[in-house]
Amino acid sequence: MAQGIFEAPIAFGPIYENATHKFFGEAAPGTALTAASWRVSRMSLTDSQIEWADGDSNFDNVFTNVTIVEALSFS
């Protein structure tokens, strides 16, 4: 499978939130939150702008908790 392309069903992880963003994770059903197999995005609570972890939509991040996802690089 090429990075960023996902042809199987997608499951959504928990929605994490801090004071400025909501964080969303998508992966194959049954993927552990600790696996580096999540596509992570965040939405600004002020203007609803969407950004991707690592600046791409690849399924290559962990989605363990809000502290972990806040530390990812978004653009």
Phi, psi and omega in degrees: 000132177287149179302136175082353179250128185226116185253358179263172176302148180248136174251150179256138176276185177297155174265121178261151181215141170237197185291340186237344185218155164252140183245134184237141178232140178229142180199176174295144178307136178088358180292130177293144178300335181276351180282141177279061185224021183254142169264121188241134175227164174224152178238130177292135178283344181270321183230007178063018177292136179258135175228153181253143174299138182064010180073015180215173181253031179286151177270073187217026180237159170271159183222045190292312182198175184296325179297318179295312183288329176298329183280348178291156177272125182243144171198000000 
